Amino acid sequence: MKIKKGDKVKILAGKDKGKIGKVLQIFESSNRASIEGLNLLIKHMRPRKKGEKGQRIEFPAPMNLSNVILVCGGCDKPTRVGYKYIEVVKNEVKSKKKVRVCKKCQQVID
């Protein structure tokens, strides 16, 4: 998955096109993401108890990952995501770790 929870993304399509927000939740099975403060929907809640009033609740609805693009933290521009392996030394043992890389500035995103 090229986009993870906590990433900064820019919306490419829909009513919030061009806005930037933080990913709150990823739904891998349906290929969707919920973004903080964007793609808000209103849900009307009926009163449950006697004397209680009904409510309107705003919540960020999940949107398809094809409609968002990752914003690089280094160059602060929307970018595609690449992968590369870096060598990590832990307790004198060398191993390779797969990391995400910005295609524009070649900086590690993770």
TORSETI-822294 format. One line per 4 residues: number of its first residue (from 1); for each residue x negated, y negated, z negated of N, C-alpha, C. Coordinates in pm, 1 decimal. Example, Ala and Ser with C-alpha at 12.3 -4.5 7.8 and 13.67 -1.06 7.14 Angstrom:
TORSETI-822294
1 = -1319.0,569.0,-780.0,-1230.0,450.0,-780.0,-1320.0,330.0,-780.0 ~ -1285.0,225.0,-708.0,-1367.0,106.0,-714.0,-1290.0,-3.0,-787.0
***
This chain:
TORSETI-822294
1 = -85.3,117.7,0.0,0.0,0.0,0.0,-89.8,-123.9,0.0 ~ -68.7,-210.9,98.5,-154.8,-327.4,114.6,-118.5,-441.6,20.4 ~ 5.3,-443.3,-29.5,48.6,-547.0,-123.2,80.4,-479.5,-256.1 ~ 31.1,-539.3,-365.0,50.3,-481.8,-497.8,117.7,-581.8,-590.8
5 = 161.6,-532.3,-705.6,223.0,-617.3,-807.5,122.7,-722.5,-854.1 ~ 169.5,-848.3,-863.6,83.9,-957.3,-908.2,16.4,-1033.7,-795.8 ~ 26.5,-985.3,-672.0,-33.2,-1054.8,-557.4,45.3,-1180.2,-522.6 ~ -23.8,-1276.1,-461.4,40.1,-1397.3,-411.2,69.9,-1373.3,-263.7
9 = 197.4,-1392.3,-224.0,237.2,-1366.6,-86.2,312.1,-1484.7,-27.2 ~ 311.5,-1493.3,106.1,385.8,-1595.5,179.2,495.3,-1525.6,257.5 ~ 616.9,-1584.5,257.9,729.7,-1524.6,326.9,728.9,-1569.2,472.7 ~ 741.1,-1471.8,564.1,735.0,-1498.1,707.2,872.4,-1513.6,772.1
13 = 976.9,-1457.5,710.9,1109.9,-1461.9,772.8,1217.5,-1470.9,665.3 ~ 1332.5,-1525.2,703.0,1445.5,-1534.5,610.7,1468.2,-1676.6,563.9 ~ 1558.4,-1690.0,465.9,1597.3,-1823.7,420.1,1485.8,-1896.9,345.0 ~ 1389.7,-1824.0,291.2,1278.4,-1885.3,217.4,1148.4,-1883.8,298.1
17 = 1157.6,-1886.5,429.8,1041.5,-1880.3,518.6,941.3,-1991.2,486.5 ~ 812.7,-1952.7,473.5,706.1,-2049.2,447.8,672.9,-2068.6,301.4 ~ 757.3,-2019.2,211.3,732.6,-2036.8,67.8,637.1,-1930.2,16.0 ~ 566.6,-1964.0,-92.5,468.8,-1873.5,-152.7,514.5,-1836.2,-292.5
21 = 502.4,-1707.9,-327.3,542.0,-1660.1,-459.7,459.6,-1539.7,-502.2 ~ 482.7,-1497.2,-625.8,410.2,-1385.7,-685.7,497.9,-1260.3,-683.3 ~ 439.7,-1146.0,-650.0,513.1,-1019.9,-642.5,541.0,-969.5,-784.1 ~ 670.4,-948.8,-813.5,710.6,-898.4,-944.5,715.6,-746.7,-948.4
25 = 762.3,-687.2,-838.9,786.3,-543.9,-837.3,775.3,-492.2,-694.7 ~ 723.5,-370.4,-679.6,713.1,-305.3,-549.0,797.8,-178.3,-551.9 ~ 877.9,-160.4,-447.1,958.1,-39.5,-431.5,900.0,38.1,-313.2 ~ 811.1,134.9,-341.4,739.6,206.5,-236.0,831.2,292.5,-150.2
29 = 932.8,352.5,-210.3,1019.6,442.8,-134.8,1098.3,369.9,-25.9 ~ 1140.4,246.0,-53.7,1217.5,169.7,44.4,1134.1,61.7,114.5 ~ 1001.5,56.6,84.8,909.3,-38.8,147.7,952.8,-183.6,125.6 ~ 988.3,-218.5,1.1,1036.7,-351.6,-32.0,962.3,-408.2,-151.8
33 = 969.7,-541.4,-166.8,905.8,-609.3,-279.5,998.0,-717.5,-332.2 ~ 995.2,-737.7,-463.1,1070.7,-843.7,-527.9,972.5,-956.0,-561.1 ~ 1005.0,-1080.6,-516.8,913.0,-1192.3,-530.6,971.9,-1297.9,-622.9 ~ 890.8,-1344.7,-717.5,934.0,-1437.8,-821.5,987.4,-1568.8,-763.8
37 = 1114.0,-1601.0,-795.8,1174.7,-1727.8,-757.6,1216.8,-1739.6,-612.6 ~ 1203.1,-1633.8,-534.2,1237.8,-1638.6,-392.1,1339.1,-1530.0,-357.5 ~ 1414.7,-1552.6,-249.4,1520.3,-1462.2,-204.5,1620.8,-1437.1,-316.5 ~ 1663.7,-1545.6,-382.9,1753.7,-1534.8,-497.3,1896.3,-1505.3,-452.9
41 = 1959.0,-1411.9,-520.4,2099.3,-1380.3,-500.1,2174.5,-1407.5,-629.0 ~ 2306.4,-1433.0,-618.1,2389.7,-1458.8,-736.1,2482.9,-1341.0,-756.2 ~ 2482.8,-1289.8,-878.2,2570.4,-1178.7,-914.2,2670.4,-1231.3,-1016.5 ~ 2798.4,-1210.5,-991.8,2901.8,-1255.8,-1083.2,2933.1,-1144.3,-1182.2
45 = 2919.5,-1174.8,-1311.1,2944.5,-1075.3,-1416.3,3079.3,-1103.1,-1481.3 ~ 3159.5,-1002.0,-1491.0,3291.5,-1010.9,-1552.5,3275.4,-1010.0,-1704.9 ~ 3360.8,-1079.9,-1778.4,3349.7,-1074.4,-1925.5,3378.5,-933.6,-1976.6 ~ 3298.9,-887.8,-2072.3,3312.4,-751.9,-2127.0,3401.7,-748.9,-2251.7
49 = 3384.5,-847.5,-2338.9,3459.9,-849.7,-2465.1,3563.7,-960.4,-2461.5 ~ 3659.0,-950.9,-2549.7,3763.1,-1052.5,-2558.1,3701.3,-1183.6,-2607.9 ~ 3734.3,-1295.9,-2543.3,3681.7,-1426.4,-2582.1,3550.0,-1461.8,-2515.2 ~ 3487.8,-1367.2,-2448.0,3361.2,-1391.8,-2380.3,3388.9,-1446.8,-2240.2
53 = 3300.6,-1534.8,-2191.4,3317.0,-1591.2,-2058.8,3238.4,-1511.4,-1955.7 ~ 3283.1,-1520.9,-1831.5,3209.3,-1459.9,-1721.3,3083.0,-1539.6,-1692.0 ~ 2989.8,-1478.9,-1619.4,2861.5,-1542.8,-1593.4,2822.1,-1528.9,-1446.3 ~ 2734.4,-1618.2,-1403.6,2669.4,-1605.7,-1273.5,2521.2,-1583.7,-1300.0
57 = 2469.2,-1471.6,-1256.9,2329.1,-1437.9,-1281.6,2252.8,-1445.3,-1149.5 ~ 2144.4,-1523.2,-1145.9,2057.4,-1529.9,-1029.9,1941.3,-1432.6,-1049.4 ~ 1911.7,-1355.6,-945.4,1800.5,-1261.7,-953.6,1730.5,-1253.3,-818.1 ~ 1598.7,-1227.9,-817.9,1526.1,-1213.8,-691.3,1554.4,-1077.0,-629.3
61 = 1616.8,-1077.4,-511.4,1648.9,-952.4,-442.3,1524.0,-901.2,-370.0 ~ 1507.1,-769.9,-362.9,1392.2,-714.4,-290.9,1400.9,-745.6,-141.4 ~ 1286.0,-774.3,-80.4,1282.6,-797.7,63.8,1179.0,-706.3,127.7 ~ 1196.2,-680.5,256.4,1109.1,-588.5,327.7,966.1,-641.2,332.6
65 = 869.9,-550.3,319.0,728.7,-589.1,318.0,681.1,-640.2,453.6 ~ 756.1,-612.7,560.4,717.1,-664.0,691.8,741.9,-813.7,701.6 ~ 818.8,-870.1,608.2,849.9,-1012.4,608.4,760.2,-1094.3,516.3 ~ 657.9,-1032.1,458.7,564.9,-1104.5,372.1,421.0,-1077.6,416.4
69 = 332.1,-1173.0,385.9,189.7,-1156.1,415.0,110.4,-1199.8,291.6 ~ 3.7,-1129.0,264.6,-80.4,-1156.5,148.5,-155.5,-1288.5,164.9 ~ -166.2,-1365.9,55.2,-244.6,-1488.9,54.0,-373.0,-1459.4,-22.3 ~ -486.1,-1480.8,43.8,-617.5,-1452.8,-15.1,-646.1,-1550.2,-129.1
73 = -703.1,-1501.5,-235.9,-737.7,-1586.5,-349.4,-860.9,-1671.1,-324.6 ~ -950.4,-1625.2,-237.5,-1074.1,-1697.6,-210.1,-1054.6,-1813.5,-113.9 ~ -999.4,-1784.3,4.9,-982.9,-1890.5,105.5,-844.8,-1954.4,98.5 ~ -754.7,-1900.5,18.5,-620.2,-1953.9,-5.0,-539.5,-1967.7,124.6
77 = -556.9,-1870.3,215.7,-483.0,-1867.3,341.2,-413.7,-1732.3,356.0 ~ -299.7,-1729.4,428.6,-236.3,-1600.7,456.9,-329.2,-1517.1,545.0 ~ -345.1,-1390.1,511.5,-440.9,-1306.5,581.9,-395.4,-1161.8,591.1 ~ -448.4,-1093.4,689.7,-427.4,-949.4,697.9,-522.9,-881.4,600.6
81 = -494.5,-755.6,569.8,-572.7,-684.2,469.9,-652.1,-573.0,536.4 ~ -780.9,-567.1,504.4,-865.9,-458.0,549.5,-914.3,-380.3,428.3 ~ -979.8,-269.3,453.0,-1033.1,-187.8,344.1,-1179.9,-160.5,369.1 ~ -1255.5,-149.3,258.9,-1393.7,-104.7,270.4,-1432.7,-37.1,139.3
85 = -1536.4,43.2,147.6,-1585.9,114.4,30.6,-1705.7,40.4,-26.3 ~ -1704.8,19.0,-158.8,-1819.7,-41.1,-225.4,-1878.8,60.9,-321.4 ~ -2006.3,48.4,-344.5,-2074.5,142.5,-431.9,-2069.2,92.7,-575.5 ~ -2025.2,179.8,-666.1,-2011.0,144.9,-806.4,-2101.2,235.7,-888.6
89 = -2178.2,175.1,-980.4,-2266.0,252.5,-1068.2,-2207.7,250.0,-1208.5 ~ -2172.0,367.7,-1259.0,-2115.4,379.0,-1393.6,-2186.2,493.1,-1466.2 ~ -2251.5,458.3,-1577.7,-2328.8,555.6,-1655.6,-2433.3,626.4,-1568.2 ~ -2505.4,548.5,-1487.0,-2610.6,597.3,-1398.2,-2559.9,696.2,-1293.2
93 = -2428.4,694.7,-1265.4,-2370.5,781.0,-1162.8,-2313.8,691.6,-1053.3 ~ -2358.9,714.1,-930.1,-2311.1,634.3,-818.3,-2183.8,696.6,-761.6 ~ -2088.8,608.9,-731.5,-1965.5,654.5,-667.5,-1914.3,542.8,-577.2 ~ -1825.3,579.8,-482.9,-1769.0,480.8,-391.9,-1626.1,450.7,-432.1
97 = -1590.9,321.6,-421.7,-1456.6,277.0,-457.8,-1396.8,203.4,-337.7 ~ -1271.5,235.5,-304.0,-1202.7,171.3,-192.2,-1138.0,42.3,-241.4 ~ -1168.0,-70.3,-175.5,-1114.7,-201.3,-216.0,-1050.1,-270.4,-96.3 ~ -959.2,-363.3,-125.9,-896.4,-444.7,-21.7,-985.6,-564.2,9.0
101 = -990.1,-602.4,137.4,-1077.5,-710.7,182.0,-996.6,-806.3,268.8 ~ -1019.8,-935.6,249.6,-958.9,-1039.4,332.9,-1021.9,-1033.9,471.3 ~ -939.2,-1034.3,577.5,-990.4,-1027.5,714.3,-1050.0,-1160.4,760.8 ~ -1016.2,-1270.7,692.9,-1066.8,-1402.3,734.1,-1201.5,-1435.1,669.8
105 = -1211.5,-1417.6,537.1,-1333.6,-1459.3,466.8,-1415.8,-1339.9,416.6 ~ -1369.3,-1218.0,439.9,-1438.8,-1094.4,401.5,-1463.4,-1081.6,251.7 ~ -1381.7,-1151.2,169.7,-1395.1,-1143.9,24.1,-1309.2,-1030.6,-30.5 ~ -1357.5,-963.3,-134.6,-1283.0,-854.9,-197.7,-1162.3,-912.9,-271.3
109 = -1044.8,-854.8,-249.0,-921.4,-905.6,-308.6,-894.0,-844.1,-445.8 ~ -926.7,-717.0,-463.1,-897.0,-649.5,-590.9,-976.2,-703.2,-705.8
***
